[in-house]
Structure formats: structure tokens, C-alpha cells
Amino acid sequence: MELIVLWDIDHTLIDNSGVSKEIYAGAFAALAGAGPTGPARTEGRTDRLIMRDMFQRDGLSEPDWETVEAALARAGKERLHDLRKRGTALPGVRDVLKAASAQDGWVSSVLTGNIAANAHVKVSAFGLDPLLDLAVGAFGADALQRPGLVAVARERAQRLRGVRDDVPVVLVGDTPRDVEAALATGSGIIAVASGVHSPEELAAAGASVVLPNLTDTAHVLGTLESFTAH
């Protein structure tokens, strides 16, 4: 009963209370010398795409990615206190992550559009980092589009944890992009309507399992276990 479970972070595991968009705006301002004309458009996009979009909308040339990533990491680190003060781990998350991490043969990590540094900031802000195998996660610098992150996480699980290449992968996320990434890569999907997208939107994107939240640990674990038989 081996399984790779990959959790999205923002609006799936945590509520960042607007701090994420402040991180993007702060990084943009540090690079451009002035704030952006509009807020970052996120909704499951990778950091690479989010920042590219911000520069394009303001008619500016995008700096090289290493420079952008460094600015994002600085902006995230600077806002750790704000995140702890204003944000929260979503209901049920701590219990379900504990349960998943205790399953024999499971690898439980993250698949997120955030760069690794900011993913660590966000989960550590609420003490979730010990419950996740972050070394095998996939992050926003690893691919431009979200589906490309799945292969990255699978390769890391194989290389670092000895997981076989036929072990099923399940994504858990709150946006249609999470659903699309799962469908595009033959992965399972548990969509969670804890963000801005309704259960109907997530089902329309192709999710066969849509939960209102992650509060029912036994149900979430049972649903995840069902993918081991696929």
C-alpha cells in the first residue's frame, strides 16, 4: 500500500490572509523600484508564471529567474512574522498530515507553486514542516507549469526514498489547476473547496472527489487509501 501524497499549500493547508500577494508585491517592488499596478494573479500558478505576468502587465522586462527567486525568498522571509500573526493552518490539517505521515509506505510531501524557500516559510510558520517530507516536494522553481512538478516530485521520491516508479501519486489541492495537473499526469486528485473555487467548479474541472475541507481525518485517509488499489 505505497502512495505518494502531494499537498498544495495555500488555501489547502494554510490560509495566508493576503500575505502571499504582499510577498509578490514586495519582490516586484525590490526589482522594479516601484510597486506593481495590480495584485499578483495566483490561483495555482507557479511563482515563475506569477512574477512573469506581473512584469508583463506593467510593460517591464523580466529579470533573470535567479534574481527573481532571490527577491521572492527575501520577501517571504521578511513576512514570516506577518504570516504567523495573520494566517493560520486550516481546520483539520494538522491531524490529517500527522495521520498521513504515519502511514507505512507513504511519502507525504508538497506540490506547490511557491518557491522552496517560501514553501518552507509557510508550513513552518504554523509548525507543519515536521509533518511533511519536504525534501521530496516539488516547488515553483522546478517547472513553469504545474503539471511539470509531478514528475519532479516522483523522481525525488524515487531517488531519495527508494519509491518504485509505479507507485500511485495523489494530489490534494483547491484549484482547477491542481485538478488539471493530476489529470495531465495520470495522478489521483482530491480537490478541496477551501479556497476561492466552489465544489461545482472543481468538479467541472474533472475532480471525481471534492471535499469541503480536511476536517474528517478518517474520511480523507480512507479516500487516499482508495488510490493505492488503482
N, CA and C of each residue as an Amber inpcrd file, in Angstrom:
protein
   690
   0.8450000  -1.2000000   0.0000000   0.0000000   0.0000000   0.0000000
   0.8780000   1.2470000   0.0000000   1.7330000   1.3540000  -1.0230000
   2.5850000   2.5390000  -1.1370000   1.8320000   3.6480000  -1.8550000
   2.1570000   4.8870000  -1.5060000   1.4710000   6.0370000  -2.0890000
   2.3440000   7.2760000  -1.9400000   2.3150000   8.1320000  -2.9500000
   2.9310000   9.4640000  -2.8500000   1.7850000  10.4640000  -2.7720000
   1.6900000  11.1750000  -1.6650000   0.6480000  12.1880000  -1.4690000
   1.3090000  13.5610000  -1.5330000   0.8090000  14.4160000  -2.4070000
   1.3990000  15.7380000  -2.6130000   0.3460000  16.8030000  -2.3320000
   0.5680000  17.5650000  -1.2740000  -0.3820000  18.5720000  -0.8150000
  -0.0240000  19.9450000  -1.3750000  -1.0120000  20.6550000  -1.8810000
  -0.8480000  22.0740000  -2.1510000  -0.7490000  22.7940000  -0.8030000
  -0.2450000  24.0110000  -0.7950000  -0.0770000  24.7310000   0.4770000
  -1.1460000  25.8080000   0.6660000  -1.1280000  26.8420000  -0.1610000
  -2.0280000  27.9810000   0.0470000  -3.4840000  27.5870000  -0.1940000
  -4.3010000  27.8180000   0.8010000  -5.7480000  27.5680000   0.7650000
  -6.0980000  26.0860000   0.7740000  -5.0820000  25.2200000   0.8570000
  -5.3100000  23.7920000   1.0800000  -4.8360000  23.4280000   2.4840000
  -3.5910000  23.7840000   2.8050000  -3.0590000  23.5530000   4.1480000
  -3.1570000  24.7910000   5.0330000  -2.9690000  25.9640000   4.4410000
  -2.9710000  27.1970000   5.2480000  -3.8060000  28.2870000   4.5850000
  -4.2290000  29.2360000   5.4150000  -4.8030000  30.4890000   4.9300000
  -3.7390000  31.5520000   5.1730000  -3.2260000  32.1460000   4.0930000
  -2.1350000  33.1180000   4.2540000  -2.6340000  34.5390000   4.4940000
  -3.9460000  34.7500000   4.4710000  -4.5570000  36.0420000   4.7910000
  -3.9600000  37.2150000   4.0090000  -3.6760000  36.9800000   2.7500000
  -3.1760000  38.0470000   1.8970000  -1.6760000  38.2460000   1.9120000
  -0.9710000  37.5120000   2.7770000   0.4800000  37.6940000   2.8720000
   1.1650000  37.2670000   1.5780000   0.6350000  36.2400000   0.9120000
   1.2510000  35.7970000  -0.3430000   1.3260000  36.9310000  -1.3550000
   0.2240000  37.6410000  -1.5450000   0.2260000  38.7140000  -2.5340000
   1.1440000  39.8530000  -2.1070000   1.3200000  40.0190000  -0.8040000
   2.2760000  41.0160000  -0.3180000   3.7180000  40.5840000  -0.6140000
   3.9700000  39.2830000  -0.5570000   5.3040000  38.7710000  -0.9040000
   5.6130000  39.0720000  -2.3720000   4.6550000  38.7810000  -3.2590000
   4.8760000  39.0460000  -4.6850000   5.0690000  40.5430000  -4.9350000
   4.2400000  41.3590000  -4.3080000   4.3560000  42.8110000  -4.4960000
   5.6910000  43.3220000  -3.9610000   6.1320000  42.7670000  -2.8190000
   7.4040000  43.1900000  -2.2440000   8.5800000  42.8110000  -3.1120000
   8.5360000  41.5950000  -3.6600000   9.6180000  41.1530000  -4.5460000
   9.6360000  41.9930000  -5.8120000   8.4580000  42.2570000  -6.3620000
   8.3660000  43.0760000  -7.5700000   8.9300000  44.4690000  -7.3200000
   8.5360000  45.0840000  -6.2120000   8.9980000  46.4400000  -5.9010000
  10.5100000  46.4870000  -5.7140000  11.0650000  45.4470000  -5.1040000
  12.5190000  45.4020000  -4.9010000  13.2690000  45.3430000  -6.2180000
  12.6470000  44.7150000  -7.2150000  13.3080000  44.5710000  -8.5140000
  13.0070000  45.7150000  -9.4690000  11.7900000  46.2550000  -9.3860000
  11.3570000  47.2700000 -10.3470000  11.5010000  48.6900000  -9.8230000
  11.7060000  48.8360000  -8.5190000  11.8480000  50.1670000  -7.9480000
  10.5370000  50.8270000  -7.6000000   9.4400000  50.1580000  -7.8750000
   8.1080000  50.6570000  -7.5400000   7.1610000  49.4750000  -7.4770000
   6.0660000  49.6340000  -6.7660000   5.1090000  48.5600000  -6.6340000
   4.3880000  48.2700000  -7.9390000   3.7900000  47.0960000  -8.0700000
   3.0580000  46.7400000  -9.2880000   1.7560000  47.5260000  -9.3930000
   1.2480000  47.6480000 -10.5990000  -0.0100000  48.3800000 -10.7980000
  -1.2220000  47.5620000 -10.3690000  -1.0540000  46.2660000 -10.2170000
  -2.1560000  45.4170000  -9.7720000  -1.6260000  44.2480000  -8.9750000
  -2.4930000  43.5780000  -8.2160000  -2.0460000  42.4480000  -7.3950000
  -1.6710000  41.2390000  -8.2330000  -0.8870000  40.3790000  -7.6380000
  -0.4980000  39.1340000  -8.3050000  -1.7270000  38.2840000  -8.5730000
  -1.7280000  37.6200000  -9.7200000  -2.7850000  36.6620000 -10.0480000
  -2.2230000  35.2740000  -9.7830000  -2.7650000  34.6110000  -8.7820000
  -2.1750000  33.3560000  -8.3030000  -2.9980000  32.1480000  -8.7600000
  -3.9240000  31.6890000  -7.9670000  -4.8550000  30.6090000  -8.3160000
  -4.1710000  29.3750000  -8.9000000  -3.1390000  28.9090000  -8.2060000
  -2.4950000  27.6700000  -8.6180000  -1.3570000  27.8200000  -9.6030000
  -1.0370000  29.0430000 -10.0170000   0.0930000  29.2440000 -10.9250000
   1.4050000  29.0740000 -10.1640000   2.4650000  28.7630000 -10.8970000
   3.7940000  28.7170000 -10.2810000   4.3170000  30.1380000 -10.1000000
   5.2620000  30.2750000  -9.1720000   5.8740000  31.5870000  -8.9440000
   6.5090000  32.1550000 -10.2090000   7.0600000  31.2900000 -11.0270000
   7.6520000  31.7510000 -12.2900000   6.6070000  32.4670000 -13.1440000
   5.4320000  31.8570000 -13.2690000   4.3810000  32.4590000 -14.0900000
   3.7910000  33.7040000 -13.4350000   3.6320000  33.6600000 -12.1300000
   3.0530000  34.7980000 -11.4110000   3.9190000  36.0430000 -11.5960000
   5.2230000  35.8870000 -11.3830000   6.1110000  37.0370000 -11.4950000
   6.2530000  37.4930000 -12.9470000   6.3090000  36.5580000 -13.8720000
   6.3750000  36.9150000 -15.2890000   5.1600000  37.7570000 -15.6710000
   3.9900000  37.3250000 -15.2240000   2.7490000  38.0380000 -15.5210000
   2.7720000  39.4520000 -14.9600000   3.3020000  39.6200000 -13.7600000
   3.3460000  40.9520000 -13.1380000   4.2310000  41.9050000 -13.9450000
   5.3770000  41.4170000 -14.3810000   6.2640000  42.2750000 -15.1820000
   5.6390000  42.5970000 -16.5350000   5.0220000  41.6130000 -17.1560000
   4.4010000  41.8470000 -18.4620000   3.2560000  42.8400000 -18.3690000
   2.4470000  42.7400000 -17.3360000   1.3110000  43.6550000 -17.1850000
   1.7670000  45.0970000 -16.9930000   2.9460000  45.2600000 -16.3890000
   3.4720000  46.6040000 -16.1650000   4.4090000  47.0500000 -17.2870000
   4.4990000  46.2360000 -18.3450000   5.3020000  46.6090000 -19.5070000
   6.7890000  46.6410000 -19.2390000   7.2420000  45.8090000 -18.3130000
   8.6570000  45.7750000 -17.9550000   9.2900000  44.4610000 -18.3910000
  10.5730000  44.4930000 -18.6710000  11.2770000  43.2510000 -18.9890000
  11.5300000  42.4990000 -17.6930000  11.3890000  41.1990000 -17.7670000
  11.5490000  40.3570000 -16.5810000  13.0310000  40.1030000 -16.3180000
  13.4890000  40.3070000 -15.0730000  14.8810000  39.9590000 -14.7550000
  15.0970000  38.4540000 -14.8960000  16.3690000  38.0230000 -14.8640000
  16.6280000  36.5870000 -14.9240000  16.0310000  35.9090000 -13.6960000
  15.6990000  34.6390000 -13.8720000  14.9380000  33.9380000 -12.8300000
  15.6890000  33.8740000 -11.5020000  16.9970000  33.6950000 -11.5170000
  17.7440000  33.6180000 -10.2630000  17.5750000  34.8880000  -9.4390000
  17.5420000  36.0260000 -10.1150000  17.3470000  37.3070000  -9.4280000
  15.9350000  37.3990000  -8.8570000  14.9600000  36.9530000  -9.6450000
  13.5710000  36.9880000  -9.1900000  13.3770000  36.0530000  -7.9970000
  13.9410000  34.8560000  -8.0950000  13.7820000  33.8950000  -6.9990000
  14.4050000  34.4200000  -5.7080000  15.5670000  35.0480000  -5.8120000
  16.2170000  35.6060000  -4.6240000  15.3610000  36.7060000  -4.0030000
  14.7470000  37.5420000  -4.8470000  13.8770000  38.6080000  -4.3380000
  12.6400000  38.0260000  -3.6520000  12.0740000  36.9690000  -4.2280000
  10.9290000  36.3000000  -3.6100000  11.2970000  35.7050000  -2.2560000
  12.4640000  35.0770000  -2.1950000  12.8950000  34.4630000  -0.9340000
  13.0910000  35.5180000   0.1510000  13.6880000  36.6550000  -0.2130000
  13.8630000  37.7330000   0.7670000  12.5120000  38.2590000   1.2360000
  11.6020000  38.4600000   0.2890000  10.2880000  38.9920000   0.6320000
   9.5150000  38.0220000   1.5240000   9.6650000  36.7250000   1.2630000
   8.9920000  35.7370000   2.0960000   9.5440000  35.7040000   3.5110000
  10.8580000  35.7260000   3.6210000  11.4970000  35.7000000   4.9390000
  11.1090000  36.9260000   5.7550000  11.0220000  38.0730000   5.0850000
  10.6730000  39.3210000   5.7710000   9.2370000  39.3190000   6.2960000
   8.3950000  38.4630000   5.7270000   6.9800000  38.4730000   6.1130000
   6.5680000  37.2630000   6.9480000   7.5420000  36.5230000   7.4500000
   7.2340000  35.3720000   8.2890000   6.4160000  35.7830000   9.5150000
   6.8030000  36.8780000  10.1610000   6.0690000  37.3320000  11.3500000
   4.6250000  37.6850000  10.9970000   4.4400000  38.3860000   9.8890000
   3.0850000  38.7360000   9.4640000   2.2540000  37.4900000   9.1910000
   2.8670000  36.5000000   8.5780000   2.1540000  35.2690000   8.2640000
   1.7190000  34.5650000   9.5450000   2.6180000  34.4820000  10.5090000
   2.2720000  33.8470000  11.7870000   1.1650000  34.6100000  12.5060000
   1.2090000  35.9250000  12.4010000   0.2440000  36.7580000  13.1200000
  -1.1400000  36.7280000  12.4800000  -1.1790000  36.7640000  11.1550000
  -2.4530000  36.9000000  10.4490000  -2.9860000  35.6160000   9.8500000
  -2.0890000  34.6930000   9.5050000  -2.5100000  33.4690000   8.8420000
  -2.8380000  32.3620000   9.8330000  -3.1820000  31.2010000   9.2980000
  -3.4960000  30.0610000  10.1500000  -3.4080000  28.7680000   9.3460000
  -3.1440000  27.6900000  10.0400000  -3.3250000  26.3750000   9.4170000
  -4.8250000  26.1290000   9.3310000  -5.2780000  25.5710000   8.2370000
  -6.7070000  25.3600000   8.0470000  -7.2100000  24.2130000   8.9270000
  -8.5010000  24.2150000   9.2280000  -9.0600000  23.1990000  10.1280000
  -8.8050000  21.7740000   9.6450000  -8.3670000  20.9420000  10.5680000
  -8.1400000  19.5340000  10.2800000  -6.7840000  19.2100000   9.6900000
  -6.0600000  20.2150000   9.2480000  -4.8180000  19.9770000   8.5100000
  -3.7690000  19.2760000   9.3650000  -3.5780000  19.7500000  10.5710000
  -2.5280000  19.1610000  11.4130000  -2.7990000  17.6690000  11.6450000
  -4.0390000  17.3410000  11.9310000  -4.3750000  15.9450000  12.2030000
  -4.2140000  15.0710000  10.9600000  -4.6490000  15.5790000   9.8070000
  -4.5770000  14.7470000   8.6060000  -3.1290000  14.5760000   8.1430000
  -2.3010000  15.6010000   8.3270000  -0.8880000  15.4540000   7.9810000
  -0.1850000  14.4760000   8.9150000  -0.5260000  14.5280000  10.2000000
   0.0400000  13.5590000  11.1440000  -0.3310000  12.1390000  10.7340000
  -1.5910000  11.9510000  10.3930000  -2.0610000  10.6200000  10.0230000
  -1.3840000  10.1280000   8.7460000  -1.2580000  11.0080000   7.7610000
  -0.6210000  10.6060000   6.5030000   0.8510000  10.2850000   6.7100000
   1.5150000  11.0690000   7.5550000   2.9520000  10.8520000   7.7780000
   3.2110000   9.5440000   8.5190000   2.2040000   9.0350000   9.2210000
   2.3690000   7.8020000   9.9950000   2.0520000   6.5440000   9.1900000
   1.5590000   6.7070000   7.9660000   1.1950000   5.5550000   7.1500000
   2.4380000   4.8580000   6.6030000   2.5230000   3.5750000   6.8410000
   3.6700000   2.7980000   6.3670000   3.6680000   2.7470000   4.8350000
   4.7920000   3.1070000   4.2390000   4.9220000   3.0470000   2.7860000
   4.4570000   4.2910000   2.0590000   3.9520000   5.2730000   2.8060000
   3.5160000   6.5190000   2.1570000   4.6190000   7.5650000   2.2140000
   4.7050000   8.3600000   1.1620000   5.5130000   9.5720000   1.1630000
   4.5350000  10.7380000   1.1010000   4.5800000  11.6110000   2.0800000
   3.6470000  12.7370000   2.1590000   4.4420000  14.0350000   2.0860000
   4.2670000  14.7680000   0.9840000   5.0570000  15.9660000   0.7540000
   4.1710000  17.0550000   0.1460000   4.7690000  17.9930000  -0.5440000
   4.0200000  19.1110000  -1.1180000   4.2620000  19.2120000  -2.6200000
   3.2720000  19.7320000  -3.3020000   3.4060000  20.1600000  -4.6860000
   2.7860000  21.5430000  -4.7370000   3.6270000  22.5400000  -4.9240000
   3.1930000  23.9130000  -4.7410000   3.8210000  24.8400000  -5.7770000
   3.1140000  25.8930000  -6.1170000   3.6640000  26.9100000  -7.0000000
   4.6770000  27.8040000  -6.3160000   4.7350000  27.7560000  -4.9800000
   5.7080000  28.5460000  -4.2360000   7.1270000  28.0480000  -4.4680000
   8.0870000  28.9570000  -4.5030000   9.4810000  28.5280000  -4.4730000
   9.7340000  27.7950000  -3.1630000  10.7700000  26.9710000  -3.1300000
  11.0330000  26.1390000  -1.9530000  11.1980000  26.9830000  -0.6850000
  11.9230000  28.0820000  -0.7790000  12.1680000  28.9000000   0.4070000
  10.8600000  29.3880000   1.0150000   9.9390000  29.8260000   0.1770000
   8.6810000  30.3550000   0.6950000   7.7040000  29.2570000   1.0960000
   7.8060000  28.1010000   0.4500000   7.0290000  26.9550000   0.9160000
   7.4420000  26.5880000   2.3390000   8.7440000  26.5890000   2.5900000
   9.2290000  26.2980000   3.9440000   8.7510000  27.3550000   4.9300000
   8.7900000  28.6230000   4.5370000   8.2940000  29.6920000   5.4100000
   6.8350000  29.4390000   5.7770000   6.0370000  29.0940000   4.7880000
   4.5970000  28.9790000   5.0170000   4.2300000  27.7940000   5.8960000
   4.8520000  26.6420000   5.6760000   4.4850000  25.4950000   6.5190000
   5.1340000  25.5850000   7.8960000   6.3300000  26.1600000   7.9760000
   6.9960000  26.2650000   9.2770000   6.3410000  27.3350000  10.1500000
   5.6920000  28.3080000   9.5440000   5.0160000  29.3600000  10.3130000
   3.9840000  28.7690000  11.2590000   3.4290000  27.6260000  10.8850000
   2.3780000  27.0100000  11.6980000   2.7750000  25.6250000  12.2040000
   4.0890000  25.3410000  12.1760000   4.6010000  24.1010000  12.7350000
   4.2210000  22.8540000  11.9620000   3.9450000  23.0010000  10.6630000
   3.5550000  21.8500000   9.8630000   4.7520000  21.1390000   9.2220000
   5.9100000  21.7780000   9.2020000   7.0580000  21.2340000   8.4850000
   7.5140000  19.8590000   8.9790000   7.4380000  19.5420000  10.2910000
   7.8630000  18.1940000  10.6870000   6.9240000  17.0920000  10.1920000
   5.7310000  17.4770000   9.7480000   4.7340000  16.5040000   9.3110000
   4.8010000  16.2400000   7.8120000   5.7330000  16.8770000   7.1130000
   5.8560000  16.7630000   5.6630000   7.2910000  16.4020000   5.2880000
   7.4410000  15.5550000   4.2890000   8.7660000  15.1790000   3.7940000
   9.1440000  16.1740000   2.6890000   9.5520000  17.3550000   3.1070000
   9.7410000  18.4590000   2.1620000  10.8710000  18.2140000   1.1690000
  11.8130000  17.3500000   1.5070000  12.9400000  17.1030000   0.6080000
  12.4920000  16.5210000  -0.7250000  11.3590000  15.8330000  -0.7410000
  10.9030000  15.2150000  -1.9840000   9.7790000  16.0100000  -2.6370000
   9.5040000  17.2100000  -2.1260000   8.4430000  18.0300000  -2.7070000
   8.8450000  18.6360000  -4.0350000   7.8570000  19.2360000  -4.6980000
   8.0950000  19.9610000  -5.9530000   7.6130000  21.3860000  -5.7730000
   8.4120000  22.3310000  -6.2580000   8.2080000  23.7380000  -5.9310000
   8.1850000  24.6030000  -7.1920000   7.8270000  25.8580000  -6.9960000
   7.5730000  26.7510000  -8.1160000   8.7550000  27.0610000  -9.0130000
   9.9690000  26.7940000  -8.5520000  11.1370000  26.9950000  -9.4130000
  11.4660000  25.7500000 -10.2350000  10.7680000  24.6480000  -9.9550000
  11.1170000  23.3750000 -10.5890000  10.5110000  23.2020000 -11.9730000
   9.4770000  23.9450000 -12.2830000   8.8290000  23.8610000 -13.6020000
   8.0220000  25.1300000 -13.8220000   7.7780000  25.4420000 -15.0800000
   6.9840000  26.6340000 -15.3880000   5.5050000  26.3670000 -15.1520000
   5.0370000  25.2150000 -15.5930000   3.6220000  24.8500000 -15.4640000
   3.4530000  23.7860000 -14.3800000   2.3180000  23.8160000 -13.7280000
   2.0870000  22.9190000 -12.5880000   2.1970000  21.4280000 -12.9260000
   1.6790000  20.9450000 -14.0560000   1.8140000  19.5150000 -14.3360000
   3.2640000  19.0230000 -14.3340000   4.2010000  19.8880000 -14.7380000
   5.6040000  19.5030000 -14.7520000   6.1770000  19.2180000 -13.3790000
   5.5100000  19.6930000 -12.3400000   6.0040000  19.4750000 -10.9810000
   5.8060000  18.0340000 -10.5220000   4.8200000  17.3500000 -11.0940000
   4.5250000  15.9900000 -10.6480000   5.7080000  15.0580000 -10.9110000
   6.2820000  15.1320000 -12.0930000   7.4370000  14.2920000 -12.4190000
   8.6280000  14.6160000 -11.5250000   8.7750000  15.8830000 -11.1530000
   9.8750000  16.2880000 -10.2710000   9.7300000  15.6110000  -8.9120000
   8.5240000  15.6600000  -8.3560000   8.2950000  15.0400000  -7.0530000
   8.4690000  13.5280000  -7.1160000   7.9700000  12.9220000  -8.1820000
   8.1080000  11.4670000  -8.3200000   9.5850000  11.0700000  -8.3960000
  10.3630000  11.8050000  -9.1860000  11.7930000  11.4910000  -9.3150000
  12.5000000  11.6390000  -7.9680000  12.1540000  12.6610000  -7.2170000
  12.7920000  12.8570000  -5.9070000  12.3940000  11.7520000  -4.9350000
  11.1470000  11.3170000  -4.9870000  10.7060000  10.2300000  -4.1160000
  11.4320000   8.9330000  -4.4590000  11.6670000   8.7030000  -5.7530000
  12.4000000   7.5100000  -6.1740000  13.8560000   7.5820000  -5.7300000
  14.4610000   8.7410000  -5.9720000  15.8960000   8.8810000  -5.7080000
  16.2100000   8.9520000  -4.2160000  15.3950000   9.6800000  -3.4700000
  15.7000000   9.9330000  -2.0650000  15.0480000   8.9440000  -1.1100000
  13.9230000   8.3410000  -1.5240000  13.1950000   7.4520000  -0.6090000
  13.0430000   6.0330000  -1.1610000  13.5830000   5.7780000  -2.3420000
  13.5270000   4.4360000  -2.8930000  12.1480000   3.9940000  -3.3340000
  11.2750000   4.9560000  -3.6300000   9.9200000   4.6270000  -4.0600000
   9.9610000   4.0650000  -5.4830000   9.1970000   3.0120000  -5.7350000
   9.1540000   2.4210000  -7.0730000   8.4900000   3.3840000  -8.0560000
   8.7820000   3.1910000  -9.3480000   8.2620000   4.1310000 -10.3360000
   6.7910000   3.9010000 -10.6740000   6.1930000   2.8150000 -10.1450000
   4.7850000   2.5660000 -10.4150000   3.8790000   2.8900000  -9.2270000
   4.4460000   3.4990000  -8.1960000   3.6400000   3.8640000  -7.0270000
   2.7030000   5.0110000  -7.4080000   1.4030000   4.9080000  -7.0700000
   0.4750000   5.9770000  -7.4410000   0.7690000   7.2910000  -6.7280000
   0.4220000   8.3710000  -7.4120000   0.5540000   9.7290000  -6.8830000
  -0.8390000  10.3200000  -6.7460000  -1.0850000  11.0000000  -5.6270000
  -2.3490000  11.7120000  -5.4250000  -2.0320000  13.1590000  -5.0680000
  -2.6540000  14.0870000  -5.7840000  -2.5450000  15.4970000  -5.4490000
  -3.7450000  15.9040000  -4.6010000  -3.5120000  16.7840000  -3.6540000
  -4.5890000  17.3570000  -2.8470000  -4.4750000  18.8710000  -2.9880000
  -5.4890000  19.4960000  -3.5670000  -5.4020000  20.9350000  -3.8100000
  -6.7590000  21.5800000  -3.9780000  -6.7510000  22.9120000  -4.0460000
  -8.0050000  23.6670000  -4.0100000  -8.3440000  24.4000000  -5.2940000
  -7.5630000  24.2240000  -6.3580000  -7.8320000  24.9760000  -7.5790000
  -8.0060000  24.0430000  -8.7800000  -8.6630000  24.5350000  -9.8300000
  -8.7400000  23.7480000 -11.0570000  -7.3630000  23.3840000 -11.6060000
  -6.3560000  24.1970000 -11.3540000  -5.0070000  23.8560000 -11.8320000
  -4.4500000  22.6210000 -11.1310000  -4.8100000  22.4250000  -9.8660000
  -4.4160000  21.1810000  -9.1880000  -5.0710000  19.9890000  -9.8750000
  -6.3480000  20.1420000 -10.1900000  -7.0790000  19.0690000 -10.8670000
  -6.4620000  18.7900000 -12.2330000  -6.1920000  19.8490000 -12.9880000
  -5.6160000  19.6940000 -14.3250000  -4.2390000  19.0230000 -14.2650000
  -3.4440000  19.3760000 -13.2630000  -2.1200000  18.7640000 -13.1270000
  -2.2440000  17.2700000 -12.8660000  -3.2160000  16.8960000 -12.0530000
  -3.4250000  15.4740000 -11.7770000  -3.8800000  14.7390000 -13.0350000
  -4.8650000  15.2960000 -13.7270000  -5.4030000  14.6250000 -14.9080000
  -4.3530000  14.5140000 -16.0120000  -3.5120000  15.5410000 -16.1400000
  -2.4980000  15.5520000 -17.1980000  -1.3880000  14.5460000 -16.9550000
  -1.2330000  14.1210000 -15.7050000  -0.1040000  13.2490000 -15.3590000
  -0.5540000  11.8660000 -14.8940000  -1.8420000  11.5820000 -14.9980000
  -2.3370000  10.2830000 -14.5590000  -2.3190000  10.0980000 -13.0600000
  -2.3460000  11.1940000 -12.3310000  -2.3450000  11.1440000 -10.8690000
  -3.7730000  11.1690000 -10.3410000  -3.9360000  10.7270000  -9.1020000
  -5.2150000  10.8900000  -8.4320000  -5.3740000  12.3280000  -7.9580000
  -6.5960000  12.7150000  -7.6510000  -6.8390000  14.0740000  -7.1770000
  -7.9220000  14.0720000  -6.1050000  -7.6390000  14.7410000  -5.0140000
  -8.6550000  15.1070000  -4.0350000  -8.7170000  16.6240000  -4.0570000
  -9.8200000  17.1540000  -4.5590000  -9.9980000  18.6070000  -4.5980000
 -10.6790000  19.0480000  -3.3120000 -10.2230000  20.1630000  -2.7730000
 -10.7500000  20.6680000  -1.5050000 -11.2720000  22.0840000  -1.7310000
 -12.5410000  22.2920000  -1.4170000 -13.1720000  23.5930000  -1.6720000
 -12.9340000  24.5450000  -0.5030000 -11.6650000  24.6930000  -0.1290000
 -11.2930000  25.5570000   0.9950000 -10.6910000  26.8690000   0.5260000
 -10.6380000  27.0580000  -0.7990000 -10.1240000  28.3080000  -1.3620000
 -11.2530000  29.1010000  -1.9900000 -10.9680000  29.7190000  -3.1270000
 -11.9770000  30.5720000  -3.7720000 -12.8600000  29.7970000  -4.7460000
 -12.5120000  28.5450000  -5.0360000 -13.2510000  27.7800000  -6.0340000
 -14.3000000  26.8890000  -5.3720000 -15.4830000  26.8980000  -5.9420000
 -16.6050000  26.1440000  -5.3940000 -16.4620000  24.6590000  -5.7070000
 -17.1890000  23.8070000  -4.9720000 -17.1880000  22.3820000  -5.3140000
 -17.6000000  22.1380000  -6.7660000 -18.5450000  22.9350000  -7.2510000
 -19.0120000  22.7710000  -8.6260000 -17.9060000  23.0850000  -9.6290000
 -17.1360000  24.1400000  -9.3650000 -16.0240000  24.4840000 -10.2560000
 -14.9720000  23.3740000 -10.2800000 -14.6800000  22.8280000  -9.1170000
 -13.6600000  21.7850000  -9.0260000 -14.1260000  20.5010000  -9.7040000
 -15.4070000  20.1850000  -9.5350000 -15.9480000  19.0040000 -10.2190000
 -15.9560000  19.2240000 -11.7260000 -16.3030000  20.4300000 -12.1550000
 -16.3220000  20.7320000 -13.5920000 -14.9290000  20.6320000 -14.2000000
 -13.8850000  20.9030000 -13.3910000 -12.5050000  20.7820000 -13.8770000
 -12.0930000  19.3230000 -14.0380000 -12.8750000  18.4080000 -13.4540000
 -12.5810000  16.9900000 -13.6290000 -12.3000000  16.2140000 -12.3630000
 -12.4520000  16.8700000 -11.1940000 -12.1900000  16.1700000  -9.9390000
 -13.3410000  15.2220000  -9.6150000 -13.0380000  13.9490000  -9.4150000
 -14.0780000  12.9870000  -9.0520000 -14.3250000  12.9760000  -7.5510000
 -13.3520000  13.4750000  -6.7810000 -13.5060000  13.5970000  -5.3320000
 -13.3390000  15.0610000  -4.9570000 -14.3880000  15.6440000  -4.3660000
 -14.3420000  17.0350000  -3.9080000 -14.7990000  17.0590000  -2.4600000
 -13.9470000  17.5710000  -1.5840000 -14.2690000  17.6770000  -0.1680000
 -14.4430000  19.1430000   0.2110000 -15.2960000  19.4360000   1.2020000
 -15.4460000  20.8310000   1.6300000 -14.2230000  21.3430000   2.3840000
 -13.5060000  20.4310000   3.0660000 -12.3450000  20.7910000   3.8790000
 -11.6300000  19.4900000   4.2470000 -10.6430000  19.5920000   5.1240000
  -9.8660000  18.4130000   5.5140000 -10.1130000  18.0270000   6.9710000
 -11.2930000  18.3530000   7.4860000 -11.5570000  18.1500000   8.9140000
 -11.8520000  16.7010000   9.2820000 -12.3300000  15.9010000   8.3390000
 -12.6610000  14.4990000   8.6300000 -11.4510000  13.6290000   8.2880000
 -10.5760000  13.4840000   9.2670000  -9.3140000  12.7800000   9.0330000
  -9.5380000  11.3630000   8.5060000 -10.4440000  10.6390000   9.1220000
 -10.6740000   9.2560000   8.7120000 -11.1580000   9.1860000   7.2690000
 -12.0160000  10.1160000   6.8860000 -12.5290000  10.1130000   5.5140000
 -11.4280000  10.4560000   4.5100000 -10.6180000  11.4530000   4.8460000
  -9.5150000  11.8240000   3.9490000  -8.5420000  10.6640000   3.7960000
  -8.1870000  10.0340000   4.9260000  -7.2530000   8.9020000   4.8590000
  -7.8510000   7.7370000   4.0700000  -9.1150000   7.4880000   4.2920000
  -9.7610000   6.4120000   3.5550000  -9.7970000   6.6840000   2.0630000
 -10.0400000   7.9420000   1.7120000 -10.0530000   8.3230000   0.2930000
  -8.6720000   8.1720000  -0.3130000  -7.6530000   8.6030000   0.4150000
  -6.2840000   8.4370000  -0.0730000  -5.9510000   6.9540000  -0.2410000
  -6.3420000   6.1430000   0.7310000  -6.0620000   4.7130000   0.6440000
  -6.6940000   4.0840000  -0.5920000  -7.8460000   4.6230000  -1.0100000
  -8.5290000   4.0440000  -2.1690000  -7.6890000   4.1470000  -3.4310000
  -6.7920000   5.1180000  -3.4730000  -5.9390000   5.2680000  -4.6650000
  -4.8230000   4.2350000  -4.7230000  -4.5260000   3.5880000  -3.6050000
  -3.4670000   2.5840000  -3.6170000  -3.9060000   1.3390000  -4.3660000
  -5.2140000   1.1800000  -4.5420000  -5.7270000   0.0000000  -5.2460000
  -5.8680000   0.2420000  -6.7340000  -5.6150000   1.4830000  -7.1970000
  -5.8050000   1.8100000  -8.6180000  -4.6500000   1.2540000  -9.4470000
